[in-house]
Amino acid sequence: MIHKLLLTAVLAAPGLAFAGESAITSYDGSFDDATFAVESAIVDQGLVIDYVSHVGEMLARTGADVGSDTEIFKAADIFVFCSAKVSREVMEADPMNVAHCPYGIFVAETDEGVVVGRRDYPDGPMEKVEALLDGIIAEAVAN
């Protein structure tokens, strides 16, 4: 319930919002358009997507198995990737930043609409990762 309320509050806010552990922005279009835009924006940065996690499908498929009939998302995917350049910079600054790699950008759809976002990272060197992800999100949302 908390996640649904948080997502609802974020969807009502214009632009990039910070909520809990994510930076989230609304997307004016369909889920499929948003996933295509995010994938394109990542590739346009010269990055390779390692994996797309279909979290929405998994939650829908396993709900009954865990005793729940609550629909959390209509759809939700997470694009997982890394940047050799940025990763090297943040790990040279602090090798324990390895805990944050690879990086992810999610696209999710609820009754309130489609959002694109990322998790929040610690202050300091990881702000370079946030800048990279925010740039990708901004490009995807603008298209």
DRENVEX-207602 format. One line per field, with one value per residue: residue number from 1; residue in three letters; x, y, z of N, C-alpha, C in turn. Coordinates in steps of 0.1 Angstrom, whole numbers, plus 5000, padded with zeros to 4 digits. Layout:
DRENVEX-207602
k = [NUM | ...]
r = [ala | ...]
n_x = [X | ...]
n_y = [Y | ...]
n_z = [Z | ...]
ca_x = [X | ...]
ca_y = [Y | ...]
ca_z = [Z | ...]
c_x = [X | ...]
c_y = [Y | ...]
c_z = [Z | ...]
end
This chain:
DRENVEX-207602
k = [1 | 2 | 3 | 4 | 5 | 6 | 7 | 8 | 9 | 10 | 11 | 12 | 13 | 14 | 15 | 16 | 17 | 18 | 19 | 20 | 21 | 22 | 23 | 24 | 25 | 26 | 27 | 28 | 29 | 30 | 31 | 32 | 33 | 34 | 35 | 36 | 37 | 38 | 39 | 40 | 41 | 42 | 43 | 44 | 45 | 46 | 47 | 48 | 49 | 50 | 51 | 52 | 53 | 54 | 55 | 56 | 57 | 58 | 59 | 60 | 61 | 62 | 63 | 64 | 65 | 66 | 67 | 68 | 69 | 70 | 71 | 72 | 73 | 74 | 75 | 76 | 77 | 78 | 79 | 80 | 81 | 82 | 83 | 84 | 85 | 86 | 87 | 88 | 89 | 90 | 91 | 92 | 93 | 94 | 95 | 96 | 97 | 98 | 99 | 100 | 101 | 102 | 103 | 104 | 105 | 106 | 107 | 108 | 109 | 110 | 111 | 112 | 113 | 114 | 115 | 116 | 117 | 118 | 119 | 120 | 121 | 122 | 123 | 124 | 125 | 126 | 127 | 128 | 129 | 130 | 131 | 132 | 133 | 134 | 135 | 136 | 137 | 138 | 139 | 140 | 141 | 142 | 143]
r = [met | ile | his | lys | leu | leu | leu | thr | ala | val | leu | ala | ala | pro | gly | leu | ala | phe | ala | gly | glu | ser | ala | ile | thr | ser | tyr | asp | gly | ser | phe | asp | asp | ala | thr | phe | ala | val | glu | ser | ala | ile | val | asp | gln | gly | leu | val | ile | asp | tyr | val | ser | his | val | gly | glu | met | leu | ala | arg | thr | gly | ala | asp | val | gly | ser | asp | thr | glu | ile | phe | lys | ala | ala | asp | ile | phe | val | phe | cys | ser | ala | lys | val | ser | arg | glu | val | met | glu | ala | asp | pro | met | asn | val | ala | his | cys | pro | tyr | gly | ile | phe | val | ala | glu | thr | asp | glu | gly | val | val | val | gly | arg | arg | asp | tyr | pro | asp | gly | pro | met | glu | lys | val | glu | ala | leu | leu | asp | gly | ile | ile | ala | glu | ala | val | ala | asn]
n_x = [5008 | 5019 | 5038 | 5021 | 5008 | 5030 | 5039 | 5016 | 5016 | 5040 | 5034 | 5016 | 5031 | 5049 | 5076 | 5109 | 5110 | 5119 | 5116 | 5116 | 5136 | 5142 | 5144 | 5120 | 5100 | 5072 | 5058 | 5046 | 5029 | 5026 | 5033 | 5048 | 5059 | 5075 | 5093 | 5107 | 5118 | 5135 | 5152 | 5164 | 5176 | 5195 | 5212 | 5219 | 5238 | 5260 | 5260 | 5256 | 5229 | 5226 | 5206 | 5171 | 5148 | 5118 | 5098 | 5072 | 5057 | 5066 | 5056 | 5029 | 5026 | 5033 | 5017 | 4993 | 5006 | 5019 | 4998 | 4984 | 4962 | 4966 | 4971 | 5000 | 5015 | 5006 | 5024 | 5059 | 5093 | 5128 | 5158 | 5190 | 5223 | 5257 | 5283 | 5315 | 5333 | 5322 | 5317 | 5343 | 5354 | 5339 | 5345 | 5372 | 5373 | 5361 | 5364 | 5343 | 5320 | 5313 | 5292 | 5270 | 5268 | 5256 | 5238 | 5204 | 5174 | 5141 | 5108 | 5075 | 5040 | 5010 | 4975 | 4975 | 4992 | 5022 | 5056 | 5091 | 5122 | 5148 | 5169 | 5180 | 5213 | 5243 | 5256 | 5284 | 5309 | 5291 | 5273 | 5279 | 5270 | 5243 | 5239 | 5245 | 5224 | 5201 | 5204 | 5199 | 5173 | 5160 | 5164 | 5149 | 5123 | 5118 | 5115]
n_y = [4988 | 5012 | 5016 | 5020 | 5044 | 5061 | 5061 | 5071 | 5097 | 5107 | 5105 | 5126 | 5148 | 5173 | 5168 | 5158 | 5139 | 5133 | 5105 | 5086 | 5060 | 5065 | 5084 | 5097 | 5102 | 5113 | 5099 | 5108 | 5090 | 5056 | 5025 | 5008 | 5026 | 5041 | 5022 | 5016 | 5042 | 5045 | 5023 | 5031 | 5055 | 5047 | 5031 | 5051 | 5064 | 5049 | 5027 | 4993 | 4972 | 4950 | 4933 | 4929 | 4932 | 4918 | 4928 | 4934 | 4914 | 4892 | 4897 | 4896 | 4870 | 4855 | 4863 | 4849 | 4827 | 4836 | 4843 | 4867 | 4890 | 4914 | 4939 | 4953 | 4967 | 4975 | 4970 | 4965 | 4971 | 4967 | 4982 | 4970 | 4979 | 4990 | 5015 | 5016 | 5037 | 5056 | 5039 | 5031 | 5056 | 5061 | 5039 | 5040 | 5062 | 5051 | 5019 | 5003 | 5012 | 4994 | 4979 | 4992 | 4987 | 4967 | 4994 | 5007 | 5015 | 5021 | 5014 | 5018 | 5010 | 5021 | 5024 | 5051 | 5060 | 5061 | 5058 | 5067 | 5059 | 5059 | 5045 | 5061 | 5072 | 5072 | 5103 | 5121 | 5105 | 5088 | 5105 | 5111 | 5089 | 5092 | 5115 | 5106 | 5087 | 5103 | 5120 | 5101 | 5094 | 5119 | 5123 | 5101 | 5107 | 5130 | 5123]
n_z = [5000 | 5008 | 4988 | 4966 | 4973 | 4974 | 4948 | 4936 | 4946 | 4935 | 4908 | 4906 | 4908 | 4889 | 4865 | 4874 | 4903 | 4937 | 4956 | 4983 | 4977 | 4950 | 4919 | 4901 | 4872 | 4854 | 4824 | 4793 | 4776 | 4762 | 4779 | 4763 | 4745 | 4763 | 4772 | 4748 | 4744 | 4766 | 4762 | 4738 | 4745 | 4763 | 4746 | 4728 | 4743 | 4740 | 4755 | 4766 | 4771 | 4796 | 4806 | 4807 | 4832 | 4838 | 4858 | 4864 | 4850 | 4864 | 4890 | 4885 | 4877 | 4899 | 4920 | 4930 | 4940 | 4963 | 4978 | 4972 | 4955 | 4946 | 4922 | 4914 | 4894 | 4861 | 4842 | 4843 | 4839 | 4842 | 4831 | 4829 | 4831 | 4825 | 4828 | 4816 | 4818 | 4837 | 4858 | 4864 | 4873 | 4896 | 4912 | 4914 | 4930 | 4953 | 4960 | 4971 | 4959 | 4941 | 4949 | 4939 | 4912 | 4886 | 4870 | 4870 | 4852 | 4855 | 4841 | 4846 | 4849 | 4862 | 4873 | 4874 | 4854 | 4834 | 4845 | 4846 | 4860 | 4885 | 4911 | 4941 | 4948 | 4970 | 4983 | 4969 | 4950 | 4936 | 4925 | 4900 | 4886 | 4890 | 4875 | 4849 | 4847 | 4850 | 4828 | 4808 | 4814 | 4811 | 4783 | 4773 | 4782 | 4769 | 4743]
ca_x = [5000 | 5028 | 5044 | 5011 | 5006 | 5042 | 5038 | 5005 | 5021 | 5050 | 5028 | 5009 | 5041 | 5055 | 5090 | 5116 | 5107 | 5126 | 5107 | 5122 | 5149 | 5142 | 5141 | 5109 | 5093 | 5061 | 5060 | 5034 | 5027 | 5023 | 5044 | 5057 | 5067 | 5085 | 5104 | 5115 | 5125 | 5146 | 5162 | 5171 | 5184 | 5207 | 5220 | 5224 | 5249 | 5270 | 5260 | 5250 | 5219 | 5229 | 5195 | 5158 | 5141 | 5103 | 5093 | 5057 | 5053 | 5069 | 5047 | 5016 | 5026 | 5035 | 5008 | 4985 | 5015 | 5022 | 4985 | 4980 | 4955 | 4968 | 4979 | 5009 | 5017 | 5000 | 5036 | 5071 | 5106 | 5140 | 5169 | 5202 | 5235 | 5268 | 5292 | 5329 | 5339 | 5316 | 5320 | 5357 | 5356 | 5333 | 5351 | 5385 | 5371 | 5358 | 5361 | 5330 | 5309 | 5310 | 5279 | 5259 | 5269 | 5252 | 5228 | 5191 | 5164 | 5128 | 5096 | 5064 | 5027 | 4999 | 4963 | 4977 | 5000 | 5036 | 5067 | 5104 | 5129 | 5160 | 5172 | 5189 | 5226 | 5249 | 5263 | 5298 | 5313 | 5280 | 5265 | 5282 | 5261 | 5230 | 5239 | 5243 | 5210 | 5192 | 5205 | 5192 | 5158 | 5155 | 5163 | 5138 | 5110 | 5116 | 5111]
ca_y = [5000 | 5024 | 5018 | 5026 | 5058 | 5068 | 5062 | 5081 | 5111 | 5111 | 5107 | 5139 | 5159 | 5175 | 5168 | 5147 | 5140 | 5124 | 5098 | 5074 | 5056 | 5066 | 5096 | 5093 | 5113 | 5108 | 5097 | 5111 | 5080 | 5043 | 5018 | 5003 | 5038 | 5045 | 5012 | 5019 | 5054 | 5042 | 5015 | 5039 | 5065 | 5040 | 5027 | 5063 | 5068 | 5040 | 5017 | 4980 | 4967 | 4936 | 4925 | 4936 | 4924 | 4920 | 4927 | 4934 | 4901 | 4883 | 4899 | 4892 | 4856 | 4849 | 4868 | 4839 | 4817 | 4841 | 4847 | 4880 | 4892 | 4929 | 4943 | 4964 | 4973 | 4969 | 4965 | 4971 | 4966 | 4974 | 4980 | 4969 | 4982 | 4997 | 5024 | 5014 | 5050 | 5062 | 5029 | 5032 | 5068 | 5060 | 5028 | 5045 | 5070 | 5042 | 5006 | 4998 | 5016 | 4982 | 4975 | 4999 | 4983 | 4975 | 5005 | 5004 | 5025 | 5013 | 5019 | 5012 | 5016 | 5018 | 5030 | 5066 | 5064 | 5055 | 5066 | 5063 | 5064 | 5052 | 5046 | 5072 | 5067 | 5080 | 5115 | 5119 | 5100 | 5082 | 5116 | 5110 | 5079 | 5098 | 5125 | 5098 | 5081 | 5114 | 5124 | 5091 | 5095 | 5131 | 5120 | 5092 | 5113 | 5141 | 5117]
ca_z = [5000 | 5009 | 4974 | 4957 | 4977 | 4970 | 4933 | 4932 | 4949 | 4926 | 4895 | 4906 | 4907 | 4875 | 4863 | 4882 | 4917 | 4945 | 4965 | 4989 | 4972 | 4936 | 4912 | 4893 | 4864 | 4846 | 4810 | 4786 | 4765 | 4766 | 4785 | 4752 | 4740 | 4773 | 4772 | 4736 | 4745 | 4775 | 4756 | 4728 | 4752 | 4768 | 4735 | 4723 | 4751 | 4737 | 4765 | 4763 | 4781 | 4800 | 4810 | 4810 | 4842 | 4836 | 4872 | 4864 | 4846 | 4875 | 4901 | 4881 | 4876 | 4912 | 4930 | 4937 | 4947 | 4976 | 4985 | 4969 | 4942 | 4943 | 4910 | 4918 | 4882 | 4848 | 4835 | 4849 | 4834 | 4847 | 4822 | 4837 | 4823 | 4832 | 4820 | 4820 | 4821 | 4849 | 4869 | 4868 | 4880 | 4910 | 4919 | 4917 | 4942 | 4964 | 4955 | 4976 | 4950 | 4933 | 4954 | 4932 | 4898 | 4875 | 4872 | 4864 | 4850 | 4854 | 4835 | 4853 | 4846 | 4871 | 4869 | 4873 | 4843 | 4832 | 4850 | 4844 | 4872 | 4890 | 4925 | 4946 | 4952 | 4980 | 4979 | 4966 | 4936 | 4929 | 4919 | 4885 | 4881 | 4890 | 4864 | 4837 | 4846 | 4849 | 4814 | 4800 | 4816 | 4804 | 4769 | 4770 | 4785 | 4759 | 4730]
c_x = [5009 | 5034 | 5034 | 5008 | 5018 | 5042 | 5027 | 5009 | 5031 | 5044 | 5021 | 5019 | 5047 | 5070 | 5096 | 5114 | 5115 | 5117 | 5113 | 5135 | 5150 | 5140 | 5132 | 5103 | 5082 | 5064 | 5047 | 5033 | 5025 | 5035 | 5054 | 5065 | 5078 | 5096 | 5113 | 5123 | 5137 | 5156 | 5170 | 5180 | 5197 | 5217 | 5227 | 5236 | 5261 | 5271 | 5253 | 5241 | 5222 | 5217 | 5183 | 5151 | 5126 | 5096 | 5078 | 5051 | 5055 | 5059 | 5033 | 5015 | 5027 | 5026 | 5000 | 4994 | 5019 | 5009 | 4981 | 4973 | 4957 | 4976 | 4987 | 5012 | 5010 | 5012 | 5048 | 5083 | 5117 | 5151 | 5182 | 5214 | 5246 | 5276 | 5306 | 5335 | 5335 | 5319 | 5334 | 5360 | 5351 | 5340 | 5366 | 5384 | 5368 | 5355 | 5348 | 5318 | 5306 | 5296 | 5268 | 5259 | 5263 | 5241 | 5215 | 5182 | 5151 | 5117 | 5085 | 5051 | 5017 | 4986 | 4965 | 4986 | 5014 | 5046 | 5080 | 5113 | 5142 | 5161 | 5180 | 5202 | 5232 | 5255 | 5277 | 5300 | 5301 | 5271 | 5268 | 5273 | 5247 | 5229 | 5237 | 5229 | 5200 | 5192 | 5197 | 5177 | 5153 | 5154 | 5151 | 5124 | 5107 | 5112 | 5098]
c_y = [5013 | 5027 | 5025 | 5040 | 5066 | 5071 | 5072 | 5095 | 5116 | 5113 | 5121 | 5150 | 5161 | 5173 | 5157 | 5150 | 5130 | 5118 | 5086 | 5071 | 5057 | 5081 | 5092 | 5105 | 5106 | 5108 | 5099 | 5102 | 5066 | 5036 | 5013 | 5014 | 5041 | 5035 | 5014 | 5031 | 5052 | 5034 | 5023 | 5049 | 5059 | 5036 | 5039 | 5068 | 5059 | 5029 | 5004 | 4976 | 4953 | 4927 | 4934 | 4927 | 4928 | 4918 | 4926 | 4921 | 4891 | 4884 | 4894 | 4876 | 4849 | 4854 | 4858 | 4829 | 4823 | 4847 | 4861 | 4881 | 4907 | 4931 | 4955 | 4973 | 4967 | 4963 | 4972 | 4964 | 4974 | 4971 | 4981 | 4970 | 4988 | 5006 | 5021 | 5026 | 5055 | 5052 | 5030 | 5044 | 5066 | 5049 | 5032 | 5054 | 5062 | 5029 | 4999 | 5003 | 5005 | 4977 | 4981 | 4995 | 4969 | 4985 | 5001 | 5016 | 5017 | 5021 | 5011 | 5018 | 5011 | 5024 | 5046 | 5070 | 5057 | 5065 | 5059 | 5068 | 5055 | 5053 | 5057 | 5066 | 5076 | 5092 | 5112 | 5114 | 5095 | 5093 | 5116 | 5099 | 5085 | 5108 | 5117 | 5092 | 5092 | 5119 | 5114 | 5092 | 5107 | 5129 | 5111 | 5099 | 5124 | 5135 | 5111]
c_z = [5000 | 4995 | 4965 | 4960 | 4973 | 4955 | 4929 | 4935 | 4939 | 4912 | 4894 | 4905 | 4893 | 4876 | 4872 | 4896 | 4925 | 4955 | 4970 | 4983 | 4956 | 4931 | 4901 | 4885 | 4856 | 4831 | 4803 | 4774 | 4771 | 4772 | 4774 | 4746 | 4750 | 4773 | 4760 | 4738 | 4755 | 4769 | 4745 | 4734 | 4758 | 4757 | 4729 | 4731 | 4749 | 4747 | 4760 | 4774 | 4784 | 4801 | 4811 | 4820 | 4840 | 4849 | 4872 | 4860 | 4858 | 4887 | 4898 | 4881 | 4889 | 4923 | 4938 | 4945 | 4961 | 4983 | 4983 | 4956 | 4939 | 4931 | 4914 | 4905 | 4870 | 4841 | 4842 | 4844 | 4840 | 4837 | 4830 | 4828 | 4831 | 4822 | 4825 | 4825 | 4835 | 4861 | 4873 | 4876 | 4895 | 4918 | 4922 | 4930 | 4955 | 4959 | 4959 | 4968 | 4940 | 4937 | 4946 | 4917 | 4896 | 4879 | 4866 | 4862 | 4848 | 4847 | 4841 | 4849 | 4856 | 4865 | 4867 | 4861 | 4843 | 4838 | 4846 | 4855 | 4874 | 4905 | 4929 | 4951 | 4962 | 4974 | 4976 | 4952 | 4929 | 4923 | 4904 | 4879 | 4880 | 4878 | 4851 | 4836 | 4844 | 4834 | 4805 | 4801 | 4810 | 4789 | 4765 | 4772 | 4774 | 4746 | 4730]
end
